[in-house]
Amino acid sequence: MSQKAIVLDEQAIRRALTRIAHEIIEKNKGIEGCVLVGIRTRGIYLARRLAERIQQIEGASISVGELDITLYRDDLSKVTENNEPLVKGSEIPVDITNQKVILVDDVLYTGRTVRAALDALVDIGRPSSVQLAVLVDRGHRELPIRADYVGKNIPTSSSEKIVVELSEVDEHEHVSIFEN
């Protein structure tokens, strides 16, 4: 695979997250009763960044959780020595029952990750509503899933791949398109 283009640099990612934070506050008329839940791996870091922005804007903190969807995927891959999936576990510091949960992920593509996340959430509690925030929506949906908050829509071909690199995980900070 070769890199075709960088579509978001560090500043563009920061601006997109700030805009999403404002949209979350506006749509929910504040943050009371809201919980941000990041989908492993990069969704967690994006959720934490959104929480920081919301804290700066509202002067109030919002709970942030981590969701591991490994066992809920329909394309479960075995990666341990004994041919078991590698599960890191979910950590949600508050009861999500009757809360507005905002799922956070890096890229929305087919919708299968979000479907798995919804299944995982229902096993943890019953939120009053679930909203979806993504840094990039690249299209090509296979399921009827739509994001409530999108940092950037990047139409792609099915031969292209969107790669999100965040400093917490990758040492770099940008979103790129790669082509086969």
N, C-alpha and C positions, 0 to 999 in steps of 0.2 A: 504494500500500500504506500502511496506517496501523498504527501500533503499538498492539497490543491490550493487552500487559502486559509488564512486566519480571519474568522468572521467577527469575533469579539475579543478585544484586548482587555487588559486589567481594568482600565477606566470604564469601558463599555459594560463590563460585568458589574462593576460597582454601581453605575447609573441604573442598570436594569433592576438590580436588587433593591435600590432605593425606591424606584418607581413601584415595584411590586409591594414593598412595605406600605407605601402610601395607599395603594389600591386595597390592600387587606384591611387597613384601618378604616378606609372610607366605606367599603362594602359591608363591614361588620359593625359600623357605627362605634368604633373604638375596638378594644381588644378584650373586653370582659367576656369570659366564657370561651375564649379561644385558646387552642393549643397547636403549636407547630410540631409536626412529626416528619422528620427527615427519613427518606428511604435510603438504606445503606447502599453505597458508601458515600458518594458525593452529595446526596440529598441532605445528609446530616450536617455537613459543613455549610451548605447553602441555608438550611434552616437556622443554624446558629448565627449566621451573618444577618439574616432577616430579623431575628430577635434583637440583635444589636441595633439595627436601624430603627426598629419599632420603639425600642427603649429611648433612643435619641429623640425621636419624633414625639412620642406620647408621654415620656417621662415615667413610664410604668413598664414593668417586665412582663414577658409572656413566657409560659412554660414551653420547653423544647424537649421532644423525645426522639428516640431512635427506633426505627422499625426494620427488623430483619425479615425479609420475605422469602428466604431460601426454600423453606418447606412448602410454600404456597405456589411456587412457580410451576407452570405446565411443561417447562423444559428443564426440569431438575437435573443438574449435573452432579456426578459423584467425583469428589476431589481428594478425599482422605485415603490413607493407606488401606483401610478396610472397606473401601468403596462406599463410603457414606458421604452425604453432603456436609460441607463445612458450615456449621451454624454458629453465628456469633451472638445471637440473642437480641431481643428488643428491650429497650430501656425507656419507659415512659413514666416520668416522675409523678404524674397525677392520674386520677381516674378520668378516663375519657367519656364515661357515660354522661349523656346530656350536655356534652361540650361541643363546640364547633371545632372540628379537627381540620387543620390545613395541612394536607400532605405536600411534601416538598421533594422534588427530584430534579436531576440535572437535565435529562432529555426525555421528551415524550415522543414515542415512535409508534409502535403497533398498539399500545395500550395494555399489553399483557402484564407489564410490571405493575401498573396501577391496579389492574384487576386482582393481582396477587396481594397487593397492599390492602385493598378493601377487604379481602377475605381475612387477612391477618388482623386487621383492626377490629372486625366483628368478633373475633375470638377473644380480644382483650376487653372490649366493652361496646356499648351501643351509643355512638355519638348522636347528637341531635342533627348534625349535618356534617358532610365531608366536602371540602373544597380542595382544589388541586392547583399548586403553584409549580411551574417549571421554568428553568432558565431558557431552554430551547424547545420549541415545537417544530419537528422536522417533517410532519405529515406522515402519510402511509398508514393510517389507522386500520387495524383489523377488527377492533371492537368499538362500540359506540361510546367513546370516552373523549371528553373535551376538557382542556385546562381552563380554570377560572382566571388564572394570572399567568401571563407568558412574558418572559424577558425579551425574547426575539423569535419570530417565526422565520425559519430557514428552510425554504422548499429544497428538497434534495431528490436525487434519483435513488433507486434502490441499490445501485452499485456504489453509492457514496456512503461514508460513515462520518458521523459527528463525534468528535472527541473533545470532552470537557476536561481541562486540566486545571486543578486548583492547588494553590500553594501548600495547603495543609497535607496534601497527598502526593502531589506530583512535582513540587518545587517550582513549577511554571504556573502561569495564570493566563489562560486563554482558551477560546473555543475555536477548533479547526475543523475543516472539511477534508477528509481523506478520500482518495479514489483508488479503486482496484486497478 
